[in-house]
Amino acid sequence: MTAKNKEALELATRVVDYIEKDALTDADKKAIHDESIANFNENYNPGWLEYRKSVSTDSAFIEWEDEGDVFRDLNGTEFIDCLGGFGIFICGHNNQEIKKTVRAQLDRFSLHSQELVDPLRGYLAKLLAMITPGDLQYSFFTNGGAEAVEMALKLARLATGGRWYISTVGAFHGKSMGAISMGGKGAYREDYIPMIQQVQHVEYGNADATETAIKNLQAVGEKVAAIIVEPVQGEAGVNIPPTGYLKRLREIADKYGVALIFDEIQTGLGRTGTMWRCEVEDVTPDIMTFGKASSGGVVPITGIIARPWTYEKSGVGTGQEGKMFDNPWILGSPTFGGNPLACAAFISTIKYMLKNDIPGQAKEKGEYYLKGLQKLHEKYPTVLTAYRGAGMLICMEFPEAEVGYDVTKHLFERKVMVAGTLVNAKTVRIEPPATQSYETIDKVLAALDEALAAVKADFKL
């Protein structure tokens, strides 16, 4: 064994011991703290510690455990989570019902052989067909949100033969090359240009602009594959489109023969007060992405679900006369996509959501938050200039980014975690678990009251 490998074995052994210990010593805590800061600075994505916008610049807080609607650092300092991992923890932190299912599957087998039929993938696909709108039927499982978007974009091309996409200004669909090409924020795109060239961005919420873009492209001989849109723009600042927007997009897609993709990675699975945001307008997309909440806060899993026609016309699924096409993996073949642990987590999450009416909880508690924000807006109109939300996807707006960042810092001092949107604190999201108690919500609103008063004084607003 080389000297470096021996050193690596010693470090790995020590870290495994930290993980497996029931309780850490003071010496353990100091080592974990000091080494974590050094490791992030020396080995992980340089600059990340300095770049964070959601928390204090004090790096003393090392996340170590969580439960319910809180997480704790190494020393047991407790924070109320109103960030929710950008939407992951809709069923709460460390959900024991979901973890029980995952533990049972872990003890049986963790990953699939890739060749035999693993039953959980089939059961999960069946469940998704049951809980999604309309005739959405065929699923494909991936690992991260951007990967799911890539699959949606590829399926749309295969199904329609088109090459162009219509996206929206302010959109966020992930940061892989295809997904970021659909993105509507210049700061994320500029360093990678040229990307996928056949993309037009139109104003979000403006269905007429979408139709004009498609009509003009078709007039000059170009074929459009898909419209891709978030039913609520999350990262752009929880932008809620006008009523009827989604329905009009459905009509436009049908009129011009293009696929309609709804990116429900952040808005789906109860977050906005219905199981899927598109249900608000009773609209079924041709392809829908899902993720974040699907993990149950335990094991990552994302993917797409699509209407039968997309597979039938694409040559991916069963074709004419029931014949299978040569390459069912043409969309992709992720080694870990739909693995047994992830499927177990998602299946248990669906059970928990339906049994505990997570969408209904998100709707009622979101309305409670908005009533509290209305009072604070009236009390501090020069600081909290606007607020909006759908379910437990809520946004506060401030006069400028510096003001919003100051609010997040004052909340952090009061042990409440929030964060800006699209790396900008002019708009700050509140995105807690739907399981968050009303008592905790009252604590958050009280802390926000104090934070707004402090910021008003700081900036003399």
C-alpha positions in Angstrom: 0.0 0.0 0.0 1.4 3.4 -0.9 1.9 6.1 1.7 -1.0 8.2 0.2 -3.3 5.2 0.2 -2.4 4.4 3.8 -3.1 8.0 4.8 -6.5 7.8 2.9 -7.4 4.6 4.7 -6.7 6.2 8.1 -8.9 9.2 7.2 -11.7 7.1 5.8 -11.7 4.9 8.9 -11.9 7.9 11.2 -14.8 9.5 9.2 -16.7 6.2 9.2 -16.2 6.1 12.9 -17.7 9.6 13.2 -20.7 8.6 11.2 -21.3 5.4 13.2 -20.8 6.9 16.6 -23.9 7.5 18.8 -22.2 10.6 20.3 -19.2 12.7 19.4 -16.6 13.9 21.8 -15.5 17.5 22.0 -12.3 16.5 20.2 -14.3 14.9 17.5 -16.4 18.0 17.0 -13.4 20.3 16.8 -11.7 18.0 14.3 -14.8 17.8 12.1 -15.3 21.6 12.2 -11.7 22.5 11.4 -11.2 19.8 8.8 -14.6 20.5 7.1 -13.7 24.2 6.5 -10.2 23.2 5.2 -11.7 20.4 3.0 -14.2 22.8 1.4 -11.5 25.4 0.8 -8.9 23.0 -0.5 -10.8 20.2 -2.2 -14.4 21.0 -2.9 -15.6 23.5 -5.7 -13.3 26.4 -4.7 -15.1 29.6 -3.5 -18.3 27.9 -2.3 -17.9 29.0 1.3 -17.5 32.6 0.3 -20.2 32.5 -2.3 -23.1 31.3 -0.1 -25.9 33.9 0.2 -28.2 32.1 2.5 -26.4 32.2 5.8 -24.0 34.1 8.0 -20.4 34.4 6.8 -19.5 32.7 10.1 -18.4 29.2 9.2 -18.8 27.9 12.7 -22.0 26.1 11.9 -21.5 22.5 10.6 -24.7 20.8 9.7 -24.9 17.4 11.5 -28.5 16.2 12.1 -32.1 17.0 11.5 -35.7 16.1 12.3 -39.2 17.5 11.6 -38.9 21.1 10.6 -35.4 21.8 12.1 -31.8 20.9 11.6 -28.9 21.1 14.0 -25.2 21.8 13.9 -22.4 19.8 15.6 -23.0 21.5 18.9 -26.8 21.0 18.9 -27.6 24.6 17.8 -31.1 24.3 16.3 -32.3 26.1 13.2 -35.9 26.4 11.8 -35.7 25.3 8.2 -37.6 27.7 5.9 -35.3 26.8 2.9 -36.2 23.2 2.7 -33.2 22.2 0.6 -34.8 24.2 -2.3 -37.9 22.0 -2.0 -36.6 18.6 -0.9 -38.1 18.4 2.5 -41.9 18.7 1.8 -42.5 15.7 4.1 -40.2 17.0 6.8 -36.6 16.2 7.8 -35.6 12.7 8.7 -39.0 11.3 8.1 -39.0 8.1 10.0 -41.8 6.4 8.0 -40.0 6.9 4.8 -36.6 5.9 6.3 -38.1 2.7 7.7 -39.0 1.7 4.1 -35.6 2.6 2.8 -33.8 0.7 5.6 -35.9 -2.4 4.8 -34.9 -2.2 1.1 -31.3 -1.5 2.1 -31.2 -4.8 4.1 -32.6 -6.6 1.1 -30.6 -5.2 -1.8 -29.4 -1.7 -2.6 -28.7 -1.5 -6.3 -30.1 -3.5 -9.2 -28.2 -5.8 -11.5 -29.2 -3.8 -14.6 -30.4 -6.9 -16.3 -33.1 -8.6 -14.2 -36.5 -6.9 -13.6 -36.4 -4.9 -10.4 -40.0 -4.7 -9.2 -39.9 -1.3 -7.4 -39.2 0.6 -10.6 -42.4 -0.9 -12.1 -44.5 -0.2 -9.0 -43.3 3.4 -8.9 -44.0 4.0 -12.6 -47.5 2.6 -12.0 -48.1 4.8 -9.0 -47.0 7.9 -10.9 -49.4 7.1 -13.7 -52.1 6.9 -11.0 -51.3 10.2 -9.3 -50.5 12.4 -12.3 -53.1 14.3 -14.5 -54.8 12.9 -17.6 -53.2 10.2 -19.6 -49.6 10.6 -18.4 -48.4 7.0 -18.4 -44.7 6.2 -19.2 -42.0 7.1 -16.7 -38.2 7.3 -17.0 -36.1 7.7 -13.8 -33.0 9.8 -13.4 -30.9 11.1 -10.5 -31.0 15.0 -10.6 -33.3 17.6 -11.9 -31.2 18.7 -14.9 -30.9 15.1 -16.0 -34.7 14.8 -16.0 -35.0 18.0 -18.1 -32.4 16.5 -20.6 -34.6 13.4 -21.0 -37.7 15.6 -21.5 -35.9 17.7 -24.2 -34.7 14.6 -26.0 -38.0 12.8 -25.9 -39.7 15.9 -27.4 -37.3 15.9 -30.3 -37.8 12.2 -30.9 -41.6 12.5 -30.7 -42.1 15.5 -32.9 -39.1 15.6 -35.2 -38.7 19.3 -34.3 -35.5 20.9 -33.3 -36.5 24.3 -31.7 -37.6 24.9 -28.2 -39.5 27.8 -26.7 -38.5 28.7 -23.2 -39.1 31.7 -21.0 -37.1 34.6 -19.7 -36.2 34.0 -16.0 -36.6 30.2 -16.4 -34.5 27.8 -14.4 -34.3 24.2 -15.6 -30.9 23.1 -14.3 -27.3 23.6 -15.3 -26.4 20.8 -17.6 -25.8 22.0 -21.2 -29.3 21.2 -22.5 -31.0 22.4 -19.4 -29.0 25.6 -19.1 -29.7 26.3 -22.7 -33.4 26.6 -21.8 -32.5 28.8 -18.8 -33.6 32.4 -18.8 -30.9 34.1 -16.7 -27.8 35.4 -18.5 -25.4 35.0 -15.6 -25.8 31.2 -15.8 -25.6 31.1 -19.6 -23.0 33.6 -20.8 -19.8 31.5 -19.9 -21.1 28.5 -21.9 -22.3 30.2 -25.1 -22.7 28.7 -27.7 -25.0 26.1 -26.3 -28.1 24.6 -28.0 -28.7 27.2 -30.5 -32.3 26.5 -31.5 -33.9 28.0 -28.4 -36.1 31.1 -28.2 -36.9 32.8 -24.9 -40.2 34.6 -24.6 -41.8 36.6 -21.8 -43.1 34.4 -19.0 -46.8 34.5 -18.6 -47.3 35.8 -22.1 -48.9 33.0 -24.1 -49.3 35.3 -27.2 -45.5 35.7 -27.3 -45.2 31.9 -27.2 -47.6 31.5 -30.1 -45.9 34.2 -32.2 -42.5 32.6 -31.7 -43.7 29.2 -32.9 -45.7 30.7 -35.8 -42.7 32.7 -37.0 -40.4 29.8 -36.9 -42.8 27.6 -38.8 -43.3 30.3 -41.3 -39.6 30.2 -42.3 -39.5 26.4 -42.4 -38.3 25.6 -38.9 -39.9 22.9 -36.8 -40.5 23.3 -33.1 -40.1 20.4 -30.8 -41.5 21.8 -27.5 -42.6 24.5 -25.2 -40.9 24.1 -21.8 -42.2 26.1 -18.9 -42.4 26.0 -15.1 -46.0 26.3 -13.9 -44.7 28.7 -11.3 -41.2 30.1 -11.8 -39.4 29.2 -8.6 -35.8 30.4 -8.9 -36.9 33.6 -10.7 -38.7 34.7 -7.6 -41.9 32.6 -7.3 -43.5 34.2 -10.3 -47.1 33.1 -10.6 -48.4 33.4 -14.2 -51.9 34.9 -14.9 -54.9 32.5 -14.7 -55.4 30.7 -18.0 -51.7 30.8 -19.1 -51.1 27.1 -18.8 -54.4 26.3 -20.5 -53.5 28.6 -23.4 -50.1 26.9 -23.8 -51.9 23.6 -24.1 -54.1 25.0 -26.8 -51.1 26.5 -28.6 -49.1 23.2 -28.4 -52.0 21.3 -29.9 -52.6 23.9 -32.6 -49.0 23.8 -33.9 -48.2 20.2 -33.2 -45.5 20.7 -30.6 -44.9 19.0 -27.3 -45.8 20.8 -24.0 -43.3 20.2 -21.2 -44.1 21.3 -17.7 -41.1 21.4 -15.4 -42.6 20.4 -12.0 -39.4 19.6 -10.3 -39.9 22.3 -7.7 -43.7 22.9 -7.9 -44.9 19.3 -8.0 -45.7 16.7 -5.3 -47.7 19.0 -3.1 -45.4 22.0 -2.8 -47.8 24.5 -4.2 -51.0 23.2 -2.6 -52.0 20.6 -5.2 -50.2 17.4 -6.0 -49.1 19.0 -9.3 -49.3 22.7 -10.0 -50.8 22.1 -13.5 -53.9 20.7 -11.8 -54.9 24.3 -10.9 -55.9 24.8 -14.5 -56.8 21.2 -15.2 -54.1 20.9 -17.9 -52.1 17.8 -18.8 -48.7 18.3 -20.4 -47.2 15.9 -22.9 -44.1 15.5 -20.7 -43.7 16.4 -17.1 -40.5 16.4 -15.0 -40.5 15.7 -11.2 -37.9 15.7 -8.5 -36.8 17.3 -5.2 -39.7 16.3 -3.0 -39.7 12.8 -4.7 -36.7 11.9 -2.6 -38.8 12.1 0.6 -35.8 13.9 1.9 -33.9 10.6 2.0 -32.7 9.3 -1.4 -32.5 11.4 -4.5 -34.6 10.4 -7.5 -36.0 12.5 -10.4 -37.5 11.7 -13.8 -40.1 12.3 -16.4 -43.6 11.0 -17.1 -45.1 11.3 -20.6 -48.3 10.7 -22.5 -48.3 7.6 -24.7 -48.2 9.4 -28.0 -44.7 10.8 -27.2 -43.3 7.3 -27.0 -45.3 5.8 -29.8 -44.2 8.5 -32.2 -40.6 8.6 -31.0 -39.6 5.0 -31.6 -38.7 4.5 -28.0 -41.5 2.4 -26.8 -43.8 -0.2 -28.4 -44.4 0.7 -32.0 -47.0 -0.4 -34.6 -48.2 -3.9 -34.3 -46.8 -4.2 -30.8 -43.2 -4.5 -32.0 -40.4 -3.2 -29.8 -37.9 -0.7 -31.3 -34.2 -1.5 -31.4 -33.1 0.9 -28.7 -35.3 1.5 -25.7 -32.4 3.3 -24.0 -32.0 6.0 -26.7 -33.2 8.6 -24.1 -30.4 7.6 -21.8 -29.1 4.8 -19.6 -28.3 6.2 -16.1 -26.6 3.5 -14.1 -28.3 4.7 -10.9 -31.6 5.9 -12.3 -34.5 4.3 -10.6 -32.4 2.3 -8.2 -34.1 0.2 -5.6 -33.3 2.5 -2.6 -34.5 5.6 -4.5 -37.7 3.9 -5.7 -38.4 2.6 -2.2 -38.0 6.2 -0.9 -40.3 7.6 -3.6 -43.0 4.9 -3.1 -43.0 5.5 0.6 -43.1 9.3 0.0 -46.2 8.9 -2.2 -47.8 6.8 0.5 -47.0 9.4 3.2 -48.2 12.3 1.0 -51.6 10.7 0.3 -52.1 9.4 3.8 -51.3 12.8 5.4 -52.7 15.1 2.6 -49.4 16.9 2.1 -50.8 19.1 -0.7 -53.7 20.1 1.6 -51.3 20.9 4.4 -49.2 23.0 2.1 -52.2 24.9 0.9 -53.6 25.7 4.3 -50.2 26.6 5.9 -49.2 28.6 2.9 -52.3 30.7 3.2 -51.5 31.2 6.9 -48.0 32.4 6.0 -49.4 34.8 3.4 -51.8 36.3 6.0 -48.8 36.9 8.3 -46.8 38.4 5.5 -49.7 40.7 4.6 -49.5 42.2 8.2 -45.8 42.6 8.0 -46.0 44.2 4.6 -48.5 46.7 6.0 -46.2 47.3 9.0 -42.9 47.6 7.0 -43.9 48.6 3.5 -40.5 50.2 2.7 -38.7 47.0 3.6 -41.0 44.2 2.5 -42.2 45.7 -0.7 -44.1 42.7 -2.0 -44.9 39.0 -1.2 -46.5 36.2 -3.1 -46.8 32.5 -3.0 -48.6 29.2 -3.8 -48.8 26.7 -1.0 -45.5 26.4 0.7 -43.6 28.1 -2.1 -43.5 31.7 -1.0 -41.4 34.7 -1.9 -40.7 38.0 -0.1 -39.5 40.9 -2.2 -37.3 43.8 -1.1 -36.1 47.1 -2.6 -32.7 45.8 -3.5 -30.5 42.7 -3.0 -28.5 44.2 -0.2 -31.7 44.7 1.8 -32.9 41.2 1.3 -29.5 39.8 2.2 -29.6 41.8 5.4 -33.0 40.2 6.2 -31.6 36.7 5.7 -28.7 37.5 8.0 -31.0 38.8 10.7 -33.2 35.8 10.4 -30.1 33.5 10.6 -29.1 35.2 13.8 -32.5 34.3 15.1 -32.0 30.7 14.0 -34.3 30.8 10.9 -32.9 29.6 7.6 -34.1 31.2 4.3 -32.3 32.0 1.0 -32.5 34.2 -2.0 -33.6 33.1 -5.5 -31.4 32.8 -8.6 -28.4 33.8 -6.5 -30.0 37.1 -5.7 -31.5 38.2 -2.4 -33.8 40.9 -3.8 -36.3 38.1 -3.6 -36.1 35.7 -0.7 -37.9 32.4 -0.6 -39.8 30.7 2.2 -40.0 27.0 1.3 -40.4 24.9 4.5 -41.8 21.4 5.0 -45.6 21.1 4.6 -45.4 19.3 8.0 -44.1 22.5 9.7 -46.3 23.2 12.7 -48.4 26.4 13.1 -46.4 27.0 16.3 -43.2 27.0 14.3 -44.8 29.3 11.6 -45.7 31.8 14.4 -42.0 31.7 15.6 -40.8 32.3 12.0 -43.2 35.3 11.6 -42.1 36.7 14.9 -38.5 36.4 14.0 -39.2 38.0 10.6 -41.0 40.9 12.4 -37.8 41.5 14.4 -35.6 41.1 11.3 -37.6 43.6 9.3 -37.5 46.2 12.1 -33.7 45.8 12.3 -33.2 46.1 8.6 -35.5 49.2 8.5 -33.1 50.7 11.0 -30.0 49.5 9.3 -30.9 51.0 5.9 -33.0 54.0 7.3 -35.9 53.0 5.1 
